[in-house]
Amino acid sequence: MADDADRAGELQQLSDSAVIATQLSRHDFNAKSLTVCKDCGFEIEPERQALGGVTRCRECQGYAEQEGKQWAR
């Protein structure tokens, strides 16, 4: 029988899956990536550019996502 920790883990996994699916549906993998970050002006890592449609370096993308989470609350 599942306990509260098991149920919480399952709910978190479902939530994570839903967030990932939403983000993937919003991303245009066929769009051309920028070579420099639109926020800081530094080069976007080649492995990020390969994803397609990337406009920020890894660090600035992290800041943007954190800011978005704060506004969502």
PQR file of N, CA, C, O and H, with PARSE charges and radii, in Angstrom:
ATOM      1  N   MET A   1       0.841  -1.178   0.000 -0.4000 1.5000
ATOM      2  CA  MET A   1       0.000   0.000   0.000 -0.0000 2.0000
ATOM      3  C   MET A   1       0.890   1.246   0.000  0.5500 1.7000
ATOM      4  O   MET A   1       1.881   1.310   0.727 -0.5500 1.4000
ATOM      5  N   ALA A   2       0.531   2.222  -0.812 -0.4000 1.5000
ATOM      6  CA  ALA A   2       1.323   3.447  -0.932 -0.0000 2.0000
ATOM      7  C   ALA A   2       1.111   4.352   0.281  0.5500 1.7000
ATOM      8  O   ALA A   2      -0.005   4.502   0.779 -0.5500 1.4000
ATOM      9  H   ALA A   2      -0.275   2.170  -1.403  0.4000 1.0000
ATOM     10  N   ASP A   3       2.197   4.942   0.737 -0.4000 1.5000
ATOM     11  CA  ASP A   3       2.077   5.893   1.842 -0.0000 2.0000
ATOM     12  C   ASP A   3       2.065   7.318   1.287  0.5500 1.7000
ATOM     13  O   ASP A   3       2.131   7.513   0.073 -0.5500 1.4000
ATOM     14  H   ASP A   3       3.103   4.820   0.332  0.4000 1.0000
ATOM     15  N   ASP A   4       1.981   8.309   2.172 -0.4000 1.5000
ATOM     16  CA  ASP A   4       1.906   9.714   1.748 -0.0000 2.0000
ATOM     17  C   ASP A   4       3.119  10.130   0.927  0.5500 1.7000
ATOM     18  O   ASP A   4       2.978  10.876  -0.042 -0.5500 1.4000
ATOM     19  H   ASP A   4       1.928   8.150   3.158  0.4000 1.0000
ATOM     20  N   ALA A   5       4.294   9.668   1.293 -0.4000 1.5000
ATOM     21  CA  ALA A   5       5.507  10.027   0.552 -0.0000 2.0000
ATOM     22  C   ALA A   5       5.455   9.475  -0.871  0.5500 1.7000
ATOM     23  O   ALA A   5       5.861  10.152  -1.816 -0.5500 1.4000
ATOM     24  H   ALA A   5       4.409   9.063   2.080  0.4000 1.0000
ATOM     25  N   ASP A   6       4.957   8.247  -1.027 -0.4000 1.5000
ATOM     26  CA  ASP A   6       4.822   7.666  -2.368 -0.0000 2.0000
ATOM     27  C   ASP A   6       3.834   8.469  -3.210  0.5500 1.7000
ATOM     28  O   ASP A   6       4.104   8.776  -4.371 -0.5500 1.4000
ATOM     29  H   ASP A   6       4.627   7.697  -0.260  0.4000 1.0000
ATOM     30  N   ARG A   7       2.693   8.803  -2.620 -0.4000 1.5000
ATOM     31  CA  ARG A   7       1.681   9.585  -3.349 -0.0000 2.0000
ATOM     32  C   ARG A   7       2.217  10.968  -3.710  0.5500 1.7000
ATOM     33  O   ARG A   7       1.970  11.461  -4.811 -0.5500 1.4000
ATOM     34  H   ARG A   7       2.474   8.554  -1.676  0.4000 1.0000
ATOM     35  N   ALA A   8       2.945  11.594  -2.795 -0.4000 1.5000
ATOM     36  CA  ALA A   8       3.527  12.905  -3.077 -0.0000 2.0000
ATOM     37  C   ALA A   8       4.528  12.814  -4.226  0.5500 1.7000
ATOM     38  O   ALA A   8       4.563  13.685  -5.095 -0.5500 1.4000
ATOM     39  H   ALA A   8       3.146  11.194  -1.901  0.4000 1.0000
ATOM     40  N   GLY A   9       5.331  11.768  -4.229 -0.4000 1.5000
ATOM     41  CA  GLY A   9       6.294  11.565  -5.311 -0.0000 2.0000
ATOM     42  C   GLY A   9       5.605  11.370  -6.650  0.5500 1.7000
ATOM     43  O   GLY A   9       6.054  11.900  -7.667 -0.5500 1.4000
ATOM     44  H   GLY A   9       5.303  11.060  -3.524  0.4000 1.0000
ATOM     45  N   GLU A  10       4.524  10.617  -6.653 -0.4000 1.5000
ATOM     46  CA  GLU A  10       3.768  10.390  -7.889 -0.0000 2.0000
ATOM     47  C   GLU A  10       3.146  11.697  -8.395  0.5500 1.7000
ATOM     48  O   GLU A  10       3.171  11.977  -9.593 -0.5500 1.4000
ATOM     49  H   GLU A  10       4.160  10.187  -5.827  0.4000 1.0000
ATOM     50  N   LEU A  11       2.595  12.487  -7.485 -0.4000 1.5000
ATOM     51  CA  LEU A  11       2.013  13.774  -7.872 -0.0000 2.0000
ATOM     52  C   LEU A  11       3.071  14.720  -8.428  0.5500 1.7000
ATOM     53  O   LEU A  11       2.826  15.431  -9.403 -0.5500 1.4000
ATOM     54  H   LEU A  11       2.575  12.260  -6.512  0.4000 1.0000
ATOM     55  N   GLN A  12       4.245  14.728  -7.805 -0.4000 1.5000
ATOM     56  CA  GLN A  12       5.326  15.578  -8.298 -0.0000 2.0000
ATOM     57  C   GLN A  12       5.760  15.154  -9.682  0.5500 1.7000
ATOM     58  O   GLN A  12       6.022  16.000 -10.537 -0.5500 1.4000
ATOM     59  H   GLN A  12       4.444  14.151  -7.013  0.4000 1.0000
ATOM     60  N   GLN A  13       5.840  13.857  -9.915 -0.4000 1.5000
ATOM     61  CA  GLN A  13       6.240  13.346 -11.226 -0.0000 2.0000
ATOM     62  C   GLN A  13       5.205  13.737 -12.291  0.5500 1.7000
ATOM     63  O   GLN A  13       5.575  14.123 -13.400 -0.5500 1.4000
ATOM     64  H   GLN A  13       5.628  13.170  -9.220  0.4000 1.0000
ATOM     65  N   LEU A  14       3.924  13.638 -11.960 -0.4000 1.5000
ATOM     66  CA  LEU A  14       2.879  14.045 -12.899 -0.0000 2.0000
ATOM     67  C   LEU A  14       2.958  15.536 -13.194  0.5500 1.7000
ATOM     68  O   LEU A  14       2.813  15.962 -14.340 -0.5500 1.4000
ATOM     69  H   LEU A  14       3.624  13.324 -11.059  0.4000 1.0000
ATOM     70  N   SER A  15       3.188  16.317 -12.161 -0.4000 1.5000
ATOM     71  CA  SER A  15       3.310  17.762 -12.328 -0.0000 2.0000
ATOM     72  C   SER A  15       4.507  18.100 -13.210  0.5500 1.7000
ATOM     73  O   SER A  15       4.393  18.915 -14.125 -0.5500 1.4000
ATOM     74  H   SER A  15       3.306  15.971 -11.230  0.4000 1.0000
ATOM     75  N   ASP A  16       5.646  17.481 -12.941 -0.4000 1.5000
ATOM     76  CA  ASP A  16       6.855  17.714 -13.740 -0.0000 2.0000
ATOM     77  C   ASP A  16       6.612  17.346 -15.199  0.5500 1.7000
ATOM     78  O   ASP A  16       7.021  18.075 -16.103 -0.5500 1.4000
ATOM     79  H   ASP A  16       5.738  16.819 -12.197  0.4000 1.0000
ATOM     80  N   SER A  17       5.952  16.223 -15.429 -0.4000 1.5000
ATOM     81  CA  SER A  17       5.668  15.780 -16.798 -0.0000 2.0000
ATOM     82  C   SER A  17       4.774  16.778 -17.523  0.5500 1.7000
ATOM     83  O   SER A  17       4.975  17.054 -18.705 -0.5500 1.4000
ATOM     84  H   SER A  17       5.620  15.631 -14.695  0.4000 1.0000
ATOM     85  N   ALA A  18       3.789  17.317 -16.814 -0.4000 1.5000
ATOM     86  CA  ALA A  18       2.884  18.298 -17.418 -0.0000 2.0000
ATOM     87  C   ALA A  18       3.626  19.584 -17.767  0.5500 1.7000
ATOM     88  O   ALA A  18       3.396  20.166 -18.828 -0.5500 1.4000
ATOM     89  H   ALA A  18       3.626  17.093 -15.853  0.4000 1.0000
ATOM     90  N   VAL A  19       4.507  20.027 -16.890 -0.4000 1.5000
ATOM     91  CA  VAL A  19       5.287  21.245 -17.150 -0.0000 2.0000
ATOM     92  C   VAL A  19       6.196  21.035 -18.349  0.5500 1.7000
ATOM     93  O   VAL A  19       6.285  21.907 -19.213 -0.5500 1.4000
ATOM     94  H   VAL A  19       4.695  19.555 -16.028  0.4000 1.0000
ATOM     95  N   ILE A  20       6.861  19.912 -18.416 -0.4000 1.5000
ATOM     96  CA  ILE A  20       7.755  19.618 -19.543 -0.0000 2.0000
ATOM     97  C   ILE A  20       6.962  19.572 -20.844  0.5500 1.7000
ATOM     98  O   ILE A  20       7.393  20.135 -21.851 -0.5500 1.4000
ATOM     99  H   ILE A  20       6.789  19.204 -17.714  0.4000 1.0000
ATOM    100  N   ALA A  21       5.820  18.914 -20.833 -0.4000 1.5000
ATOM    101  CA  ALA A  21       4.995  18.824 -22.041 -0.0000 2.0000
ATOM    102  C   ALA A  21       4.542  20.205 -22.502  0.5500 1.7000
ATOM    103  O   ALA A  21       4.530  20.486 -23.700 -0.5500 1.4000
ATOM    104  H   ALA A  21       5.471  18.457 -20.015  0.4000 1.0000
ATOM    105  N   THR A  22       4.172  21.063 -21.563 -0.4000 1.5000
ATOM    106  CA  THR A  22       3.753  22.429 -21.904 -0.0000 2.0000
ATOM    107  C   THR A  22       4.904  23.197 -22.526  0.5500 1.7000
ATOM    108  O   THR A  22       4.728  23.859 -23.549 -0.5500 1.4000
ATOM    109  H   THR A  22       4.183  20.835 -20.590  0.4000 1.0000
ATOM    110  N   GLN A  23       6.076  23.115 -21.923 -0.4000 1.5000
ATOM    111  CA  GLN A  23       7.240  23.836 -22.456 -0.0000 2.0000
ATOM    112  C   GLN A  23       7.613  23.330 -23.839  0.5500 1.7000
ATOM    113  O   GLN A  23       7.935  24.124 -24.722 -0.5500 1.4000
ATOM    114  H   GLN A  23       6.219  22.577 -21.092  0.4000 1.0000
ATOM    115  N   LEU A  24       7.574  22.021 -24.037 -0.4000 1.5000
ATOM    116  CA  LEU A  24       7.914  21.463 -25.349 -0.0000 2.0000
ATOM    117  C   LEU A  24       6.912  21.897 -26.405  0.5500 1.7000
ATOM    118  O   LEU A  24       7.293  22.131 -27.552 -0.5500 1.4000
ATOM    119  H   LEU A  24       7.312  21.376 -23.320  0.4000 1.0000
ATOM    120  N   SER A  25       5.642  22.010 -26.045 -0.4000 1.5000
ATOM    121  CA  SER A  25       4.628  22.411 -27.013 -0.0000 2.0000
ATOM    122  C   SER A  25       4.784  23.877 -27.412  0.5500 1.7000
ATOM    123  O   SER A  25       4.333  24.265 -28.489 -0.5500 1.4000
ATOM    124  H   SER A  25       5.332  21.820 -25.113  0.4000 1.0000
ATOM    125  N   ARG A  26       5.408  24.696 -26.573 -0.4000 1.5000
ATOM    126  CA  ARG A  26       5.608  26.116 -26.853 -0.0000 2.0000
ATOM    127  C   ARG A  26       6.893  26.392 -27.637  0.5500 1.7000
ATOM    128  O   ARG A  26       7.074  27.495 -28.153 -0.5500 1.4000
ATOM    129  H   ARG A  26       5.775  24.381 -25.698  0.4000 1.0000
ATOM    130  N   HIS A  27       7.763  25.427 -27.730 -0.4000 1.5000
ATOM    131  CA  HIS A  27       9.075  25.637 -28.333 -0.0000 2.0000
ATOM    132  C   HIS A  27       9.054  25.262 -29.808  0.5500 1.7000
ATOM    133  O   HIS A  27       8.537  24.210 -30.183 -0.5500 1.4000
ATOM    134  H   HIS A  27       7.615  24.531 -27.311  0.4000 1.0000
ATOM    135  N   ASP A  28       9.616  26.123 -30.634 -0.4000 1.5000
ATOM    136  CA  ASP A  28       9.732  25.843 -32.064 -0.0000 2.0000
ATOM    137  C   ASP A  28      11.143  25.340 -32.344  0.5500 1.7000
ATOM    138  O   ASP A  28      12.071  26.131 -32.505 -0.5500 1.4000
ATOM    139  H   ASP A  28      10.036  26.978 -30.329  0.4000 1.0000
ATOM    140  N   PHE A  29      11.295  24.033 -32.400 -0.4000 1.5000
ATOM    141  CA  PHE A  29      12.603  23.421 -32.603 -0.0000 2.0000
ATOM    142  C   PHE A  29      13.166  23.680 -34.003  0.5500 1.7000
ATOM    143  O   PHE A  29      14.360  23.490 -34.234 -0.5500 1.4000
ATOM    144  H   PHE A  29      10.541  23.389 -32.270  0.4000 1.0000
ATOM    145  N   ASN A  30      12.322  24.107 -34.925 -0.4000 1.5000
ATOM    146  CA  ASN A  30      12.782  24.377 -36.285 -0.0000 2.0000
ATOM    147  C   ASN A  30      13.246  25.819 -36.478  0.5500 1.7000
ATOM    148  O   ASN A  30      13.841  26.148 -37.504 -0.5500 1.4000
ATOM    149  H   ASN A  30      11.352  24.261 -34.737  0.4000 1.0000
ATOM    150  N   ALA A  31      12.978  26.675 -35.500 -0.4000 1.5000
ATOM    151  CA  ALA A  31      13.392  28.079 -35.611 -0.0000 2.0000
ATOM    152  C   ALA A  31      14.906  28.203 -35.436  0.5500 1.7000
ATOM    153  O   ALA A  31      15.528  27.407 -34.732 -0.5500 1.4000
ATOM    154  H   ALA A  31      12.495  26.408 -34.667  0.4000 1.0000
ATOM    155  N   LYS A  32      15.477  29.195 -36.076 -0.4000 1.5000
ATOM    156  CA  LYS A  32      16.918  29.418 -35.964 -0.0000 2.0000
ATOM    157  C   LYS A  32      17.231  30.032 -34.598  0.5500 1.7000
ATOM    158  O   LYS A  32      16.538  30.939 -34.140 -0.5500 1.4000
ATOM    159  H   LYS A  32      14.971  29.841 -36.648  0.4000 1.0000
ATOM    160  N   SER A  33      18.264  29.533 -33.970 -0.4000 1.5000
ATOM    161  CA  SER A  33      18.721  30.070 -32.688 -0.0000 2.0000
ATOM    162  C   SER A  33      19.601  31.292 -32.909  0.5500 1.7000
ATOM    163  O   SER A  33      20.262  31.420 -33.939 -0.5500 1.4000
ATOM    164  H   SER A  33      18.827  28.796 -34.342  0.4000 1.0000
ATOM    165  N   LEU A  34      19.601  32.181 -31.932 -0.4000 1.5000
ATOM    166  CA  LEU A  34      20.554  33.284 -31.936 -0.0000 2.0000
ATOM    167  C   LEU A  34      21.929  32.745 -31.564  0.5500 1.7000
ATOM    168  O   LEU A  34      22.033  31.698 -30.925 -0.5500 1.4000
ATOM    169  H   LEU A  34      19.065  32.077 -31.095  0.4000 1.0000
ATOM    170  N   THR A  35      22.972  33.445 -31.955 -0.4000 1.5000
ATOM    171  CA  THR A  35      24.327  33.036 -31.572 -0.0000 2.0000
ATOM    172  C   THR A  35      24.804  33.772 -30.323  0.5500 1.7000
ATOM    173  O   THR A  35      25.706  33.311 -29.622 -0.5500 1.4000
ATOM    174  H   THR A  35      22.888  34.296 -32.474  0.4000 1.0000
ATOM    175  N   VAL A  36      24.179  34.935 -30.051 -0.4000 1.5000
ATOM    176  CA  VAL A  36      24.492  35.682 -28.827 -0.0000 2.0000
ATOM    177  C   VAL A  36      23.196  35.901 -28.043  0.5500 1.7000
ATOM    178  O   VAL A  36      22.127  36.087 -28.624 -0.5500 1.4000
ATOM    179  H   VAL A  36      23.447  35.309 -30.620  0.4000 1.0000
ATOM    180  N   CYS A  37      23.310  35.875 -26.740 -0.4000 1.5000
ATOM    181  CA  CYS A  37      22.171  36.012 -25.835 -0.0000 2.0000
ATOM    182  C   CYS A  37      21.520  37.384 -25.970  0.5500 1.7000
ATOM    183  O   CYS A  37      22.211  38.402 -25.976 -0.5500 1.4000
ATOM    184  H   CYS A  37      24.179  35.724 -26.268  0.4000 1.0000
ATOM    185  N   LYS A  38      20.201  37.412 -26.077 -0.4000 1.5000
ATOM    186  CA  LYS A  38      19.491  38.682 -26.212 -0.0000 2.0000
ATOM    187  C   LYS A  38      19.520  39.499 -24.926  0.5500 1.7000
ATOM    188  O   LYS A  38      19.246  40.699 -24.955 -0.5500 1.4000
ATOM    189  H   LYS A  38      19.640  36.585 -26.072  0.4000 1.0000
ATOM    190  N   ASP A  39      19.846  38.870 -23.797 -0.4000 1.5000
ATOM    191  CA  ASP A  39      19.874  39.582 -22.522 -0.0000 2.0000
ATOM    192  C   ASP A  39      21.269  40.083 -22.151  0.5500 1.7000
ATOM    193  O   ASP A  39      21.430  41.251 -21.799 -0.5500 1.4000
ATOM    194  H   ASP A  39      20.068  37.895 -23.773  0.4000 1.0000
ATOM    195  N   CYS A  40      22.274  39.215 -22.225 -0.4000 1.5000
ATOM    196  CA  CYS A  40      23.610  39.601 -21.749 -0.0000 2.0000
ATOM    197  C   CYS A  40      24.608  39.875 -22.872  0.5500 1.7000
ATOM    198  O   CYS A  40      25.640  40.505 -22.642 -0.5500 1.4000
ATOM    199  H   CYS A  40      22.143  38.266 -22.511  0.4000 1.0000
ATOM    200  N   GLY A  41      24.308  39.406 -24.085 -0.4000 1.5000
ATOM    201  CA  GLY A  41      25.202  39.644 -25.208 -0.0000 2.0000
ATOM    202  C   GLY A  41      26.351  38.652 -25.343  0.5500 1.7000
ATOM    203  O   GLY A  41      27.150  38.756 -26.274 -0.5500 1.4000
ATOM    204  H   GLY A  41      23.470  38.894 -24.272  0.4000 1.0000
ATOM    205  N   PHE A  42      26.445  37.692 -24.427 -0.4000 1.5000
ATOM    206  CA  PHE A  42      27.486  36.672 -24.533 -0.0000 2.0000
ATOM    207  C   PHE A  42      27.041  35.573 -25.492  0.5500 1.7000
ATOM    208  O   PHE A  42      25.853  35.422 -25.778 -0.5500 1.4000
ATOM    209  H   PHE A  42      25.796  37.607 -23.671  0.4000 1.0000
ATOM    210  N   GLU A  43      28.009  34.813 -25.980 -0.4000 1.5000
ATOM    211  CA  GLU A  43      27.713  33.729 -26.907 -0.0000 2.0000
ATOM    212  C   GLU A  43      26.813  32.686 -26.256  0.5500 1.7000
ATOM    213  O   GLU A  43      26.997  32.321 -25.095 -0.5500 1.4000
ATOM    214  H   GLU A  43      28.974  34.935 -25.748  0.4000 1.0000
ATOM    215  N   ILE A  44      25.835  32.214 -27.026 -0.4000 1.5000
ATOM    216  CA  ILE A  44      24.990  31.109 -26.577 -0.0000 2.0000
ATOM    217  C   ILE A  44      25.741  29.823 -26.856  0.5500 1.7000
ATOM    218  O   ILE A  44      26.289  29.637 -27.943 -0.5500 1.4000
ATOM    219  H   ILE A  44      25.685  32.510 -27.969  0.4000 1.0000
ATOM    220  N   GLU A  45      25.767  28.952 -25.891 -0.4000 1.5000
ATOM    221  CA  GLU A  45      26.494  27.701 -26.013 -0.0000 2.0000
ATOM    222  C   GLU A  45      26.022  26.925 -27.255  0.5500 1.7000
ATOM    223  O   GLU A  45      24.820  26.835 -27.504 -0.5500 1.4000
ATOM    224  H   GLU A  45      25.322  29.103 -25.008  0.4000 1.0000
ATOM    225  N   PRO A  46      26.961  26.367 -28.031 -0.5600 1.5000
ATOM    226  CA  PRO A  46      26.591  25.640 -29.257  0.2800 2.0000
ATOM    227  C   PRO A  46      25.570  24.524 -29.017  0.5500 1.7000
ATOM    228  O   PRO A  46      24.695  24.295 -29.852 -0.5500 1.4000
ATOM    229  N   GLU A  47      25.679  23.832 -27.884 -0.4000 1.5000
ATOM    230  CA  GLU A  47      24.719  22.760 -27.617 -0.0000 2.0000
ATOM    231  C   GLU A  47      23.317  23.317 -27.382  0.5500 1.7000
ATOM    232  O   GLU A  47      22.333  22.630 -27.654 -0.5500 1.4000
ATOM    233  H   GLU A  47      26.390  24.017 -27.206  0.4000 1.0000
ATOM    234  N   ARG A  48      23.209  24.552 -26.881 -0.4000 1.5000
ATOM    235  CA  ARG A  48      21.888  25.191 -26.745 -0.0000 2.0000
ATOM    236  C   ARG A  48      21.393  25.654 -28.108  0.5500 1.7000
ATOM    237  O   ARG A  48      20.213  25.508 -28.427 -0.5500 1.4000
ATOM    238  H   ARG A  48      24.008  25.110 -26.660  0.4000 1.0000
ATOM    239  N   GLN A  49      22.295  26.211 -28.913 -0.4000 1.5000
ATOM    240  CA  GLN A  49      21.907  26.659 -30.249 -0.0000 2.0000
ATOM    241  C   GLN A  49      21.314  25.507 -31.060  0.5500 1.7000
ATOM    242  O   GLN A  49      20.383  25.698 -31.842 -0.5500 1.4000
ATOM    243  H   GLN A  49      23.254  26.330 -28.654  0.4000 1.0000
ATOM    244  N   ALA A  50      21.865  24.315 -30.863 -0.4000 1.5000
ATOM    245  CA  ALA A  50      21.420  23.140 -31.615 -0.0000 2.0000
ATOM    246  C   ALA A  50      19.966  22.772 -31.324  0.5500 1.7000
ATOM    247  O   ALA A  50      19.343  22.054 -32.106 -0.5500 1.4000
ATOM    248  H   ALA A  50      22.622  24.160 -30.228  0.4000 1.0000
ATOM    249  N   LEU A  51      19.422  23.255 -30.209 -0.4000 1.5000
ATOM    250  CA  LEU A  51      18.031  22.954 -29.867 -0.0000 2.0000
ATOM    251  C   LEU A  51      17.057  23.654 -30.807  0.5500 1.7000
ATOM    252  O   LEU A  51      15.936  23.184 -31.004 -0.5500 1.4000
ATOM    253  H   LEU A  51      19.928  23.839 -29.574  0.4000 1.0000
ATOM    254  N   GLY A  52      17.476  24.767 -31.383 -0.4000 1.5000
ATOM    255  CA  GLY A  52      16.614  25.531 -32.270 -0.0000 2.0000
ATOM    256  C   GLY A  52      15.721  26.485 -31.492  0.5500 1.7000
ATOM    257  O   GLY A  52      15.158  26.119 -30.460 -0.5500 1.4000
ATOM    258  H   GLY A  52      18.386  25.148 -31.223  0.4000 1.0000
ATOM    259  N   GLY A  53      15.596  27.700 -31.988 -0.4000 1.5000
ATOM    260  CA  GLY A  53      14.723  28.683 -31.374 -0.0000 2.0000
ATOM    261  C   GLY A  53      15.215  29.250 -30.057  0.5500 1.7000
ATOM    262  O   GLY A  53      14.429  29.829 -29.307 -0.5500 1.4000
ATOM    263  H   GLY A  53      16.053  27.997 -32.826  0.4000 1.0000
ATOM    264  N   VAL A  54      16.492  29.097 -29.760 -0.4000 1.5000
ATOM    265  CA  VAL A  54      17.056  29.563 -28.490 -0.0000 2.0000
ATOM    266  C   VAL A  54      17.457  31.028 -28.621  0.5500 1.7000
ATOM    267  O   VAL A  54      18.076  31.420 -29.610 -0.5500 1.4000
ATOM    268  H   VAL A  54      17.130  28.627 -30.370  0.4000 1.0000
ATOM    269  N   THR A  55      17.103  31.842 -27.617 -0.4000 1.5000
ATOM    270  CA  THR A  55      17.407  33.273 -27.660 -0.0000 2.0000
ATOM    271  C   THR A  55      18.243  33.732 -26.469  0.5500 1.7000
ATOM    272  O   THR A  55      18.692  34.878 -26.437 -0.5500 1.4000
ATOM    273  H   THR A  55      16.600  31.524 -26.814  0.4000 1.0000
ATOM    274  N   ARG A  56      18.460  32.848 -25.483 -0.4000 1.5000
ATOM    275  CA  ARG A  56      19.220  33.203 -24.288 -0.0000 2.0000
ATOM    276  C   ARG A  56      20.265  32.129 -23.982  0.5500 1.7000
ATOM    277  O   ARG A  56      20.094  30.954 -24.307 -0.5500 1.4000
ATOM    278  H   ARG A  56      18.095  31.917 -25.509  0.4000 1.0000
ATOM    279  N   CYS A  57      21.359  32.576 -23.343 -0.4000 1.5000
ATOM    280  CA  CYS A  57      22.345  31.615 -22.839 -0.0000 2.0000
ATOM    281  C   CYS A  57      21.713  30.852 -21.670  0.5500 1.7000
ATOM    282  O   CYS A  57      20.639  31.214 -21.191 -0.5500 1.4000
ATOM    283  H   CYS A  57      21.498  33.530 -23.079  0.4000 1.0000
ATOM    284  N   ARG A  58      22.375  29.822 -21.231 -0.4000 1.5000
ATOM    285  CA  ARG A  58      21.855  28.969 -20.164 -0.0000 2.0000
ATOM    286  C   ARG A  58      21.581  29.775 -18.888  0.5500 1.7000
ATOM    287  O   ARG A  58      20.541  29.603 -18.253 -0.5500 1.4000
ATOM    288  H   ARG A  58      23.248  29.529 -21.620  0.4000 1.0000
ATOM    289  N   GLU A  59      22.506  30.643 -18.523 -0.4000 1.5000
ATOM    290  CA  GLU A  59      22.367  31.403 -17.284 -0.0000 2.0000
ATOM    291  C   GLU A  59      21.185  32.371 -17.350  0.5500 1.7000
ATOM    292  O   GLU A  59      20.378  32.422 -16.421 -0.5500 1.4000
ATOM    293  H   GLU A  59      23.351  30.783 -19.038  0.4000 1.0000
ATOM    294  N   CYS A  60      21.076  33.131 -18.425 -0.4000 1.5000
ATOM    295  CA  CYS A  60      19.976  34.083 -18.555 -0.0000 2.0000
ATOM    296  C   CYS A  60      18.632  33.367 -18.670  0.5500 1.7000
ATOM    297  O   CYS A  60      17.623  33.866 -18.173 -0.5500 1.4000
ATOM    298  H   CYS A  60      21.731  33.090 -19.179  0.4000 1.0000
ATOM    299  N   GLN A  61      18.609  32.207 -19.317 -0.4000 1.5000
ATOM    300  CA  GLN A  61      17.370  31.434 -19.404 -0.0000 2.0000
ATOM    301  C   GLN A  61      16.924  31.010 -18.014  0.5500 1.7000
ATOM    302  O   GLN A  61      15.733  31.036 -17.700 -0.5500 1.4000
ATOM    303  H   GLN A  61      19.429  31.802 -19.721  0.4000 1.0000
ATOM    304  N   GLY A  62      17.877  30.622 -17.188 -0.4000 1.5000
ATOM    305  CA  GLY A  62      17.546  30.246 -15.810 -0.0000 2.0000
ATOM    306  C   GLY A  62      16.953  31.414 -15.041  0.5500 1.7000
ATOM    307  O   GLY A  62      15.971  31.252 -14.315 -0.5500 1.4000
ATOM    308  H   GLY A  62      18.844  30.601 -17.443  0.4000 1.0000
ATOM    309  N   TYR A  63      17.550  32.595 -15.200 -0.4000 1.5000
ATOM    310  CA  TYR A  63      17.007  33.793 -14.545 -0.0000 2.0000
ATOM    311  C   TYR A  63      15.594  34.083 -15.044  0.5500 1.7000
ATOM    312  O   TYR A  63      14.704  34.388 -14.250 -0.5500 1.4000
ATOM    313  H   TYR A  63      18.347  32.726 -15.790  0.4000 1.0000
ATOM    314  N   ALA A  64      15.388  33.988 -16.351 -0.4000 1.5000
ATOM    315  CA  ALA A  64      14.074  34.275 -16.932 -0.0000 2.0000
ATOM    316  C   ALA A  64      13.020  33.296 -16.412  0.5500 1.7000
ATOM    317  O   ALA A  64      11.886  33.687 -16.135 -0.5500 1.4000
ATOM    318  H   ALA A  64      16.110  33.740 -16.996  0.4000 1.0000
ATOM    319  N   GLU A  65      13.398  32.031 -16.282 -0.4000 1.5000
ATOM    320  CA  GLU A  65      12.446  31.036 -15.775 -0.0000 2.0000
ATOM    321  C   GLU A  65      12.122  31.292 -14.308  0.5500 1.7000
ATOM    322  O   GLU A  65      10.969  31.165 -13.896 -0.5500 1.4000
ATOM    323  H   GLU A  65      14.319  31.714 -16.507  0.4000 1.0000
ATOM    324  N   GLN A  66      13.123  31.648 -13.524 -0.4000 1.5000
ATOM    325  CA  GLN A  66      12.889  31.953 -12.110 -0.0000 2.0000
ATOM    326  C   GLN A  66      11.977  33.171 -11.972  0.5500 1.7000
ATOM    327  O   GLN A  66      11.077  33.181 -11.133 -0.5500 1.4000
ATOM    328  H   GLN A  66      14.060  31.750 -13.859  0.4000 1.0000
ATOM    329  N   GLU A  67      12.206  34.191 -12.789 -0.4000 1.5000
ATOM    330  CA  GLU A  67      11.377  35.393 -12.751 -0.0000 2.0000
ATOM    331  C   GLU A  67       9.941  35.047 -13.123  0.5500 1.7000
ATOM    332  O   GLU A  67       9.000  35.552 -12.511 -0.5500 1.4000
ATOM    333  H   GLU A  67      12.937  34.182 -13.470  0.4000 1.0000
ATOM    334  N   GLY A  68       9.771  34.193 -14.118 -0.4000 1.5000
ATOM    335  CA  GLY A  68       8.437  33.767 -14.520 -0.0000 2.0000
ATOM    336  C   GLY A  68       7.708  33.025 -13.413  0.5500 1.7000
ATOM    337  O   GLY A  68       6.502  33.201 -13.238 -0.5500 1.4000
ATOM    338  H   GLY A  68      10.535  33.783 -14.615  0.4000 1.0000
ATOM    339  N   LYS A  69       8.419  32.204 -12.671 -0.4000 1.5000
ATOM    340  CA  LYS A  69       7.814  31.471 -11.558 -0.0000 2.0000
ATOM    341  C   LYS A  69       7.369  32.430 -10.464  0.5500 1.7000
ATOM    342  O   LYS A  69       6.319  32.237  -9.851 -0.5500 1.4000
ATOM    343  H   LYS A  69       9.399  32.061 -12.813  0.4000 1.0000
ATOM    344  N   GLN A  70       8.166  33.462 -10.220 -0.4000 1.5000
ATOM    345  CA  GLN A  70       7.813  34.423  -9.183 -0.0000 2.0000
ATOM    346  C   GLN A  70       6.561  35.196  -9.564  0.5500 1.7000
ATOM    347  O   GLN A  70       5.715  35.462  -8.711 -0.5500 1.4000
ATOM    348  H   GLN A  70       9.018  33.619 -10.718  0.4000 1.0000
ATOM    349  N   TRP A  71       6.433  35.559 -10.833 -0.4000 1.5000
ATOM    350  CA  TRP A  71       5.250  36.287 -11.286 -0.0000 2.0000
ATOM    351  C   TRP A  71       4.019  35.404 -11.291  0.5500 1.7000
ATOM    352  O   TRP A  71       2.904  35.903 -11.134 -0.5500 1.4000
ATOM    353  H   TRP A  71       7.120  35.342 -11.527  0.4000 1.0000
ATOM    354  N   ALA A  72       4.195  34.102 -11.467 -0.4000 1.5000
ATOM    355  CA  ALA A  72       3.059  33.177 -11.519 -0.0000 2.0000
ATOM    356  C   ALA A  72       2.422  32.981 -10.161  0.5500 1.7000
ATOM    357  O   ALA A  72       1.281  32.526 -10.081 -0.5500 1.4000
ATOM    358  H   ALA A  72       5.100  33.697 -11.594  0.4000 1.0000
ATOM    359  N   ARG A  73       3.117  33.306  -9.104 -0.4000 1.5000
ATOM    360  CA  ARG A  73       2.580  33.078  -7.764 -0.0000 2.0000
ATOM    361  C   ARG A  73       1.572  34.123  -7.367  0.5500 1.7000
ATOM    362  O   ARG A  73       1.028  34.068  -6.265 -0.5500 1.4000
ATOM    363  H   ARG A  73       4.045  33.676  -9.169  0.4000 1.0000
TER
END
